[in-house]
Amino acid sequence: MTPTEQIAEYLSRRFRSTLDRPLISGGVIDSFGVLEVIAFLEDTFAITIDPNRHELTEFETVDSIAMLVENERQTA
């Protein structure tokens, strides 16, 4: 399973929503949800995400979250 698929599966299962709309501006996840997503990403992909270094827009779509994971893996 690719990182994008893992992220999509987690988000749809955890937030019980289709992923056809923006996650934050669409009201699927809130700021506390972002923290849950960060914890999931850190545990699943063995990375560390500093929330102070990232904009909420990086958590807006599955693809943008997957890009964030890829960037963090490259800098680790």
N, C-alpha and C positions, 0 to 999 in steps of 0.2 A: 504494500500500500504506500503510495507517495505521501509526502508531507501534506500536500494540498488536500488529498483525500482524507487523511487522518484529522486534519483541522476541520474540514467540512462535516465529517461524521460526528466529531465531538460537539461542534456548535449546534447541529440540528438535534442531537440527542439531549444536550444539556439545556438549551434554550427553547426547545420544542417549537421551532419555527422553520419555515422554508427559508432558503438562503437567496431568494430572488430579489431582495431589497437590501439597501445599505444597513449594516448592522447597528451602527450608533445613531445616525440621523434618522433611520427608519424605526427606531425604538425597540429593536430586538434586544440589544444589551445596553446597560447603563454603566456608569463609572465603576460600580462594584463588580459588574459582570466582566469588565475589562481586566480587573485584578484576578478574577477567576481564570480568564483566558490566559493571562500571563503565567499563572501558576501551572496550568495545564501544559503550556508550551515549554516552560522550564523543565518540568518533570519528564515530558515525553521526548524532547529533543536535546536534553542535557546542555542547555544554554542558560545564560543569565540575562534577563532583560531589565534594564533600569528604566522604570516608568518616566523618570524625569528627563530622559534623553529622547523620548518618542512622543509624537503627536497622536492625538486620538484618531486622526484620519488614517493612521497606519493600521488601525483595527476595524476599518470600515467594511472591508470585503475579505472573503476567504483568500483571494489572490494577494491582496496587500499584506495580510498576516503571513502567508507563506513566504512572501518576499522578505519580510522582516526576519523570519526564522533563518532564511538562507543568508542574509546579511550578517546576522549574529553568529552563525556557524563559521563564516569566513573570517570573522574578526577574532574568534576565540582561539 
